[in-house]
Amino acid sequence: MERINVKIITKTPPHGRCKMFTSIVWLLIHYYKNTTINIIPEIYKNSDDPDAPNFIVNGKIVEPSNTIYVSGEDIINAMNEAGAEPYEEVKPDAAKFDEIIEKCLS
């Protein structure tokens, strides 16, 4: 099983999109079994890393598909494209990601 690397670059303390990205970590852990997650404060990012806030899957920045914010569907699509494997009997739910996203951005 190939390991999927998720990197979250965040400002400290996190708020707005940074808070949103760090808040969805528990869903990623719940849904995907082959995922490594790194949360990196912006002051410790590598020189080749993008500025905060950013959600990166296997080196590719997850971009919003139709809004200014990444949606649950964008996250699930990025994870699927990278080859993330859900646990048996678990189906990633975009609505659950969207609930957290809405809460963090309101």
C-alpha positions as CSV (number, residue, x, y, z in Angstrom):
1,M,0.0,0.0,0.0
2,E,1.4,3.3,-1.1
3,R,1.7,6.0,1.6
4,I,-0.1,9.3,0.8
5,N,1.5,12.4,2.3
6,V,-0.6,15.3,3.4
7,K,1.1,18.5,4.4
8,I,-0.7,21.4,5.9
9,I,1.1,24.7,6.1
10,T,-0.5,26.9,8.7
11,K,-0.1,30.3,10.4
12,T,0.2,30.3,14.1
13,P,-2.2,30.6,15.8
14,P,-4.4,29.2,13.1
15,H,-7.6,31.0,12.1
16,G,-9.7,31.1,8.9
17,R,-8.4,28.7,6.3
18,C,-5.5,27.6,8.5
19,K,-8.0,26.6,11.2
20,M,-10.1,24.9,8.6
21,F,-7.2,22.8,7.3
22,T,-6.1,21.8,10.8
23,S,-9.6,21.0,11.8
24,I,-10.2,18.4,9.1
25,V,-7.2,16.3,10.2
26,W,-9.5,14.1,12.3
27,L,-11.7,13.3,9.4
28,L,-8.6,12.4,7.3
29,I,-7.5,10.1,10.1
30,H,-11.0,8.6,10.4
31,Y,-11.4,8.0,6.6
32,Y,-8.0,7.0,5.2
33,K,-5.6,4.3,6.3
34,N,-2.6,5.0,4.2
35,T,-2.1,8.7,5.0
36,T,0.7,10.5,6.8
37,I,-0.3,14.0,7.9
38,N,2.2,16.8,8.8
39,I,1.0,20.1,10.2
40,I,3.8,22.7,9.7
41,P,3.7,26.2,11.2
42,E,4.7,28.6,8.4
43,I,7.8,29.7,10.3
44,Y,9.2,26.1,10.0
45,K,8.2,25.4,6.4
46,N,10.8,24.5,3.8
47,S,12.0,27.2,1.4
48,D,10.2,25.3,-1.4
49,D,6.9,25.0,0.4
50,P,4.1,27.5,-0.4
51,D,3.0,30.2,2.1
52,A,0.2,29.4,4.5
53,P,-2.5,28.5,4.3
54,N,-2.1,25.5,2.1
55,F,-3.3,21.9,2.0
56,I,-0.9,19.7,-0.1
57,V,-1.4,16.1,-1.1
58,N,1.7,14.3,-2.4
59,G,3.3,17.6,-3.3
60,K,0.3,19.0,-5.1
61,I,-1.6,22.0,-3.7
62,V,-5.3,21.3,-3.4
63,E,-7.1,24.1,-5.2
64,P,-10.7,25.1,-4.9
65,S,-12.8,23.9,-7.8
66,N,-15.6,26.4,-7.9
67,T,-15.2,28.8,-4.9
68,I,-12.5,30.6,-3.1
69,Y,-12.4,27.9,-0.4
70,V,-11.5,24.3,-0.8
71,S,-14.6,22.1,-0.4
72,G,-15.1,18.6,1.0
73,E,-15.4,17.3,-2.6
74,D,-12.1,19.0,-3.5
75,I,-10.3,17.2,-0.6
76,I,-11.9,13.8,-1.4
77,N,-11.0,14.2,-5.1
78,A,-7.4,15.1,-4.3
79,M,-7.1,12.1,-1.9
80,N,-8.6,9.7,-4.5
81,E,-6.3,11.0,-7.2
82,A,-3.3,10.4,-4.9
83,G,-4.5,6.8,-4.2
84,A,-5.7,7.2,-0.6
85,E,-7.4,4.1,0.6
86,P,-10.5,4.4,2.9
87,Y,-10.8,2.0,5.8
88,E,-13.1,-0.9,5.1
89,E,-16.8,-0.1,5.7
90,V,-16.0,3.7,5.6
91,K,-17.0,6.0,2.8
92,P,-15.5,9.5,2.9
93,D,-18.3,12.1,3.2
94,A,-17.8,15.5,1.5
95,A,-20.7,16.9,3.6
96,K,-18.7,16.1,6.9
97,F,-15.7,18.1,5.5
98,D,-18.1,20.9,4.4
99,E,-19.6,21.1,7.9
100,I,-16.2,21.7,9.4
101,I,-15.2,24.1,6.7
102,E,-18.4,26.2,7.1
103,K,-17.9,26.3,10.9
104,C,-14.3,27.4,10.7
105,L,-15.0,30.1,8.1
106,S,-18.1,31.6,9.7
